[in-house]
Each structure stands twice: as structure tokens, then as C-alpha cells.
Amino acid sequence: VAVMNGESYNMRNLFAEDMSGVHESIYVTEKIFQKFLPKLHKHMEKEHVRLSMFATQWLMTLFTSTFPFDLVARVWDSYIVEGWKVVYRVVLSLLEHAQNDLIDLNLEEILTYLRDEFPSKIDGASVMKASLKIPLRHKQIRKYTSEWRAARNGQNNYARSDSGESGDSRFSRLPIKQLIRRTSSVGKRDK
């Protein structure tokens, strides 16, 4: 019960109707991936590989559906003590272990490798040892979690052009729901 409802774990949100916990954990994972493994992150971005394409299953099951019991047991032992911090560090450690293999692959090859080949190459002890060396702090996790929640709760619900490109200023400060309604109605009028 504590794992599903406890503040440090809060797994119930992973299985909520809106899957808010999954979206939040993917957002946080994406941010720390970008920060700690920038070279691999850029390669994945170039290949149009989104973290959600492979890590959703890792996060929702805390690695139980993909990886050997040796790693899973170590993750769960640490998760009971540390909560989500250990999960994020293990994701980074796994990606760091796979980095040399992934850096030369394209989208299809990356996804196939992560699904079919990589899990059998994992040594739980070495992944956990490497994860403990990753200088991820609770403060960073809280920052990214707060960013996600603020955006989700509408405090940051305006569409903006962060790229500096000029666009139709009528749409640049509309709330996202209004923007979606207006843009979808444009397509209907053109038919």
C-alpha cells in the first residue's frame, strides 16, 4: 500500500486514468537524460527516438517487465529506501551502459536493440554500482517535477514561440485549449 500511495513512491499515479504519473516520470527522465548524457540525447533526438518509446515500460514496471531479476531485485531494494531517485539513476546508468552501442544506430535499430538485445547484456551489480556514481540530487528531481506539475495545472498553459520565429501573433499568447480549438476549426472550414 505504501508503494502505491506513499509520497516517496506514489505509483498509483502511474496507473491513473490520465496516466499523469507516467507523463511526469517521462518528463523528469527526459530532463535528466538531457543533462547527464547530452551526446546520447542529441543522437536520439537526431534519430527521432523519444524516451517514451522505450522507457515507459521501464518506468511503469520499475524494470520488472524487461530486465533480469538480478537488476530488478536491486532496484526494488533501493527504491523502497530512496524512492524515485534510484529509478532515475538506474535509467541513466542503463543508457550510459548502452551508449557506445546506440550512438551508431538509427531509430529502428535503437528500439530493437533496447528491446531485444540490451536486457540480456545487463549485469545488475554493475548497473547499480554505476548508478550510485551519478550525481543526481533530489533537488533536481523536485525542480523538474515542479515544472511538469506547473505546466499540467495550467500555470504555464500559454503557447509561446521560444525559437524566436515570427508567427501569427493572434495565436502566440492563447491558452493551449483555445489554440487547439481554433486550429482544428481552420481545417474544418477549408473542406
N, C-alpha and C positions, 0 to 999 in steps of 0.2 A: 504494500500500500504506500509506503514512504517513497519508493522509487517512482510510482505513478503520480503522487500528489505533492511530495516534498519540494520545497523551494529550490534546493540544490539540484534536484533531478528533473522534476516536472515533466515526466514522459507522457503524461496524459495529453498534453497539447500536441504531441506528435500525431496522435490519432483523433484529434478533434475534427469535427465536420469540415472546417475550413483549412485543416492541416496547418494551422498557424505556427505550431512548434517546428514543423518541418521547414517551412519557409524561413523562419527565424534562424534555425540552426544552419541552413544552407547559406544564408546571408552572412552570418558570423564566420563560417568556414571559408567562404569566398574571400572575405576581407583579410583573414589571417593568412590564407594561401597566397594572396597577392603580396602581402607584407613580408612573409618569411621565405617564399620560394618564387621570387619575381621572374627568374629566367623561365622556369617551367610554366608559370602562369601566363607569360606572354606567348609562349609556344602554343599552349592550349587555346588561348584566345585567337591566335592566328589560324588555328585549325578549326575554330568554331566549336570547340568542346566545352560544354558548360558543366560545371561541377555537379549540378543536379542530375546529369545524365548517368553518373555512376555512383556518386556519394550519397544520394538519397537513401538507397538501400543500406549502406554502411551505417548511416546515422539513425535511421528508424529502428534498426535491429541491434544497434551497438555492435556491429560486425558479425553477429551470430549467423547470418544467412550466407556469408561469403568466405570467411576466413577460418583457418584451422582452430580447433579447440584450444590449443596451446596459447594463441593470442587472445582469443575470446575470454578465457578464464582470467588472464592477467588484466585485461581491460576492465572486466566487471569487478574484480577485486579493487582496482584503483578507483573505478567510478563510484563505488559505494563510499569511498573516503573523500574523493575530490570533486565529484560531480562532473559537469560537462567539460571542465578544463582538460581532463585526461582524454576525453573523446577527441577534442580539437587537436591536441598534441599528437595523438595517435594517427589521425588523418594526415597531419603534416609529415609525420615520420614515415608513414606508408608511401606518400607521394615522393618524399625525399629518396626512399629506397628504390622507387621505380623510375626516378628522374632520368638516369642515363639510358634506360630502355625507351622511355617515352619521347625523348627530345627529338628523335629522328622519325617518328611515326606520324601518319596522317589520322584524321578523325576516326575512320572505321577501324584502323589498326590499333589506335589508342584504346577505344572502347572494347575491342575484342581482347586485347592484352589484359586490361584491367579485370575483365570478367572471367576469362578462361585460363590464362597463364599465370598471372601475378599471384593470386591467392595461394597457389601450391608452392611458391618460392619463399613464402614468409616464414621466418623464424620468430616466434613470439617474444623470446627473451631479447633478441637484438632490436626488434622494433620498439619494445618498451624502454630499453636502455637508451636508445636514440631519442625517444620522445621526451625523456626526462631532461635532456640537454637543450631542448627548445625553450628559449626564454619567454614563453607566453605568460602573461600576467592576467590575473582576474580583472584588473583594471581595464585591460584591452578588451576582454570579453564583454564586460559591462558597457563599455563605450559603444561597441558595435551592436549589442543587444538594445541599448537605448536608442540608437539611430534607427534600427528596424522598427521598434515599437512606436517611435515618434512618427515615422512615415506611415505606418499602418493605422495609427489613430487619427490621422488627418492633420496633424500639426505641420506636416510637410507635404500637403496634398496639392501643391500647385505645380503645373507642368512648366518647366523652365528650359531654356536653351543654354546649357552650360558650355557648349562648344563655341559660343560667340558668333555662331552663324546668324545671319539676319533671316527673319521669317515673318510670318503674318503676326503682327503684334496683337491682333484681336484675340489670339489664342495663347499668347505667352504667359498669362497670369490666371488662366481659368482653372478652377478646381478640376481635377482629373476626371471625375464623373461627368461634369458638364462637357469637357473636351471630348470624351468618348461619345456622348450623345450627339454632339454637333458633327463630329467627323463621320459617324455612322450614318447620319441623316443625309450628308452630302452624297454618299454613294447611292442612296435610295432615290434622290432627286435626279441623278444623272441617268437613271434607267429608263 
